[in-house]
Amino acid sequence: MTDNANYYLDITSDACPMTFVRTKLLVERMAAGETLEVRLKGSEPLLNVPKSVAELGHHIISLTPEEAEGTTGIHRLLIRKAQ
């Protein structure tokens, strides 16, 4: 977990569309300006979750592989809720 994130969500075991649903529900409960780190895995969530969050007007701060080599396929998405 990133030290500067206000919230953390692990959706590595979820399938689409639940990956985005769980992310959206948590973002809706956050205050403007707060951050959420989402741990995700798989090509569909990796493509759809950041895209859908951005379409709602929130800021994607970063999307990085969990390991430097990226061998696990797990990524960490850092989101800032829009004002």
LUMMI-558200 format. One record per residue: x, y, z of N, C-alpha, C, O in turn; residue in one letter. Coordinates in steps of 0.05 Angstrom, whole numbers, padded with zeros to 5 digits. Example, Ala and Ser with C-alpha at 12.3 -4.5 7.8 and 13.67 -1.06 7.14 Angstrom:
R   n_east   n_north     n_up   ca_east   ca_north    ca_up   c_east   c_north     c_up   o_east   o_north     o_up   type
R    00264    -00114    00156     00246     -00090    00156    00264    -00066    00156    00285    -00066    00169      A
R    00257    -00045    00142     00273     -00021    00143    00258     00001    00157    00268     00023    00161      S
END
This chain:
R   n_east   n_north     n_up   ca_east   ca_north    ca_up   c_east   c_north     c_up   o_east   o_north     o_up   type
R    00017    -00024    00000     00000      00000    00000    00017     00025    00000    00038     00026    00014      M
R    00010     00045   -00016     00024      00070   -00017    00019     00085    00009   -00004     00087    00018      T
R    00040     00096    00021     00037      00111    00046    00019     00135    00044    00007     00142    00064      D
R    00018     00147    00021     00002      00172    00019   -00026     00169    00010   -00041     00189    00007      N
R   -00036     00144    00006    -00064      00140   -00002   -00082     00140    00023   -00075     00129    00044      A
R   -00105     00153    00020    -00125      00153    00042   -00140     00127    00044   -00148     00119    00066      N
R   -00143     00113    00021    -00159      00088    00020   -00144     00067    00004   -00127     00074   -00013      Y
R   -00150     00042    00009    -00137      00020   -00006   -00158     00000   -00013   -00176    -00007    00003      Y
R   -00157    -00011   -00038    -00176     -00031   -00047   -00162    -00051   -00064   -00147    -00045   -00082      L
R   -00165    -00077   -00057    -00153     -00099   -00072   -00175    -00113   -00088   -00193    -00126   -00076      D
R   -00174    -00110   -00114    -00194     -00123   -00131   -00181    -00144   -00149   -00192    -00151   -00170      I
R   -00158    -00155   -00140    -00144     -00175   -00157   -00159    -00200   -00160   -00155    -00215   -00180      T
R   -00177    -00207   -00142    -00193     -00232   -00144   -00220    -00228   -00156   -00236    -00247   -00159      S
R   -00227    -00203   -00164    -00254     -00197   -00175   -00253    -00197   -00206   -00231    -00194   -00218      D
R   -00276    -00202   -00218    -00278     -00202   -00247   -00295    -00178   -00255   -00311    -00167   -00240      A
R   -00290    -00169   -00280    -00307     -00147   -00291   -00335    -00156   -00293   -00340    -00180   -00300      C
R   -00355    -00140   -00287    -00354     -00111   -00282   -00350    -00105   -00252   -00350    -00081   -00245      P
R   -00348    -00125   -00235    -00345     -00119   -00206   -00321    -00103   -00199   -00320    -00089   -00179      M
R   -00299    -00105   -00215    -00275     -00090   -00209   -00282    -00060   -00209   -00274    -00046   -00191      T
R   -00296    -00051   -00230    -00303     -00022   -00231   -00325    -00015   -00210   -00323     00006   -00198      F
R   -00344    -00033   -00206    -00366     -00027   -00187   -00355    -00023   -00159   -00362    -00003   -00146      V
R   -00337    -00040   -00151    -00325     -00037   -00124   -00309    -00012   -00122   -00309     00002   -00101      R
R   -00294    -00005   -00143    -00278      00019   -00143   -00296     00044   -00142   -00291     00062   -00126      T
R   -00316     00044   -00159    -00334      00067   -00160   -00349     00071   -00133   -00351     00094   -00124      K
R   -00358     00050   -00120    -00372      00053   -00095   -00354     00065   -00073   -00363     00081   -00057      L
R   -00328     00057   -00073    -00310      00068   -00054   -00304     00098   -00060   -00303     00114   -00042      L
R   -00299     00104   -00085    -00294      00132   -00093   -00317     00150   -00085   -00313     00172   -00077      V
R   -00342     00140   -00088    -00365      00156   -00082   -00366     00163   -00052   -00377     00184   -00045      E
R   -00355     00146   -00035    -00355      00152   -00006   -00332     00170    00003   -00332     00180    00026      R
R   -00313     00175   -00015    -00290      00191   -00008   -00296     00221   -00010   -00315     00229   -00024      M
R   -00281     00237    00004    -00283      00266    00002   -00266     00276   -00022   -00247     00262   -00030      A
R   -00274     00298   -00033    -00259      00309   -00056   -00230     00314   -00047   -00224     00323   -00026      A
R   -00211     00306   -00065    -00183      00309   -00060   -00170     00286   -00046   -00145     00284   -00046      G
R   -00186     00267   -00035    -00174      00243   -00023   -00165     00224   -00045   -00173     00225   -00067      E
R   -00146     00206   -00037    -00135      00187   -00056   -00141     00159   -00049   -00146     00152   -00026      T
R   -00142     00143   -00070    -00148      00114   -00067   -00127     00099   -00083   -00122     00105   -00106      L
R   -00116     00078   -00070    -00098      00060   -00084   -00113     00034   -00089   -00123     00022   -00071      E
R   -00114     00027   -00115    -00128      00002   -00123   -00108    -00018   -00133   -00091    -00011   -00150      V
R   -00109    -00041   -00122    -00091     -00063   -00131   -00108    -00080   -00150   -00128    -00091   -00143      R
R   -00099    -00082   -00176    -00115     -00096   -00196   -00097    -00115   -00213   -00073    -00112   -00214      L
R   -00111    -00134   -00225    -00097     -00154   -00241   -00114    -00162   -00265   -00138    -00164   -00263      K
R   -00101    -00167   -00288    -00116     -00176   -00311   -00119    -00154   -00332   -00120    -00130   -00325      G
R   -00120    -00162   -00357    -00121     -00142   -00379   -00146    -00125   -00378   -00145    -00101   -00383      S
R   -00169    -00138   -00373    -00195     -00122   -00373   -00195    -00101   -00351   -00200    -00078   -00357      E
R   -00190    -00108   -00325    -00190     -00088   -00305   -00168    -00067   -00310   -00173    -00043   -00304      P
R   -00146    -00075   -00320    -00124     -00056   -00325   -00131    -00035   -00345   -00123    -00012   -00344      L
R   -00147    -00043   -00365    -00157     -00024   -00385   -00181    -00009   -00376   -00183     00016   -00378      L
R   -00201    -00023   -00365    -00227     -00011   -00360   -00229     00006   -00334   -00242     00026   -00335      N
R   -00217    -00002   -00313    -00220      00012   -00288   -00208     00041   -00290   -00222     00060   -00284      V
R   -00183     00044   -00299    -00173      00072   -00301   -00189     00088   -00321   -00194     00112   -00316      P
R   -00197     00076   -00343    -00212      00091   -00363   -00239     00100   -00352   -00247     00123   -00356      K
R   -00253     00082   -00339    -00279      00089   -00327   -00278     00110   -00305   -00294     00127   -00304      S
R   -00257     00107   -00288    -00253      00127   -00267   -00248     00155   -00279   -00259     00175   -00269      V
R   -00231     00156   -00299    -00225      00181   -00312   -00250     00193   -00326   -00253     00217   -00326      A
R   -00266     00176   -00338    -00291      00185   -00351   -00310     00198   -00330   -00326     00215   -00338      E
R   -00308     00190   -00305    -00325      00202   -00284   -00313     00228   -00274   -00325     00242   -00258      L
R   -00290     00236   -00285    -00278      00261   -00279   -00256     00261   -00257   -00246     00282   -00249      G
R   -00249     00237   -00248    -00229      00235   -00227   -00201     00234   -00240   -00198     00227   -00263      H
R   -00181     00240   -00224    -00153      00242   -00234   -00138     00216   -00230   -00137     00206   -00207      H
R   -00127     00205   -00251    -00109      00182   -00248   -00081     00192   -00243   -00069     00205   -00261      I
R   -00071     00187   -00219    -00044      00197   -00212   -00023     00179   -00224   -00003     00188   -00235      I
R   -00027     00153   -00221    -00007      00134   -00231   -00019     00107   -00235   -00039     00100   -00222      S
R   -00006     00091   -00252    -00013      00063   -00256    00013     00049   -00261    00026     00052   -00282      L
R    00022     00033   -00241     00048      00021   -00242    00047    -00008   -00235    00030    -00017   -00219      T
R    00065    -00024   -00247     00067     -00052   -00240    00075    -00055   -00211    00092    -00039   -00201      P
R    00065    -00074   -00197     00071     -00078   -00169    00101    -00086   -00165    00114    -00077   -00147      E
R    00111    -00102   -00183     00139     -00110   -00183    00153    -00097   -00206    00141    -00092   -00227      E
R    00178    -00091   -00203     00194     -00077   -00224    00193    -00093   -00250    00192    -00081   -00272      A
R    00193    -00119   -00249     00193     -00135   -00273    00165    -00139   -00284    00162    -00146   -00307      E
R    00145    -00134   -00268     00117     -00137   -00277    00109    -00166   -00281    00091    -00171   -00296      G
R    00123    -00185   -00268     00118     -00213   -00273    00092    -00223   -00261    00081    -00243   -00271      T
R    00081    -00210   -00240     00057     -00220   -00228    00032    -00211   -00243    00011    -00222   -00240      T
R    00035    -00190   -00259     00012     -00179   -00273   -00005    -00161   -00256   -00026    -00150   -00265      G
R    00003    -00157   -00231    -00012     -00140   -00212   -00001    -00111   -00215    00023    -00106   -00216      I
R   -00020    -00093   -00217    -00014     -00064   -00219   -00027    -00049   -00196   -00046    -00058   -00183      H
R   -00016    -00026   -00191    -00027     -00008   -00170   -00035     00018   -00184   -00020     00032   -00197      R
R   -00061     00025   -00180    -00073      00048   -00192   -00078     00068   -00170   -00091     00062   -00150      L
R   -00068     00092   -00173    -00072      00114   -00153   -00091     00134   -00165   -00085     00146   -00186      L
R   -00113     00139   -00151    -00135      00157   -00160   -00138     00180   -00140   -00137     00175   -00116      I
R   -00143     00204   -00151    -00151      00226   -00134   -00179     00234   -00141   -00185     00239   -00165      R
R   -00197     00235   -00121    -00224      00242   -00126   -00227     00271   -00135   -00214     00289   -00123      K
R   -00243     00276   -00155    -00247      00303   -00165   -00260     00321   -00144   -00274     00312   -00126      A
R   -00254     00347   -00147    -00265      00367   -00129   -00295     00370   -00132   -00307     00386   -00118      Q
END
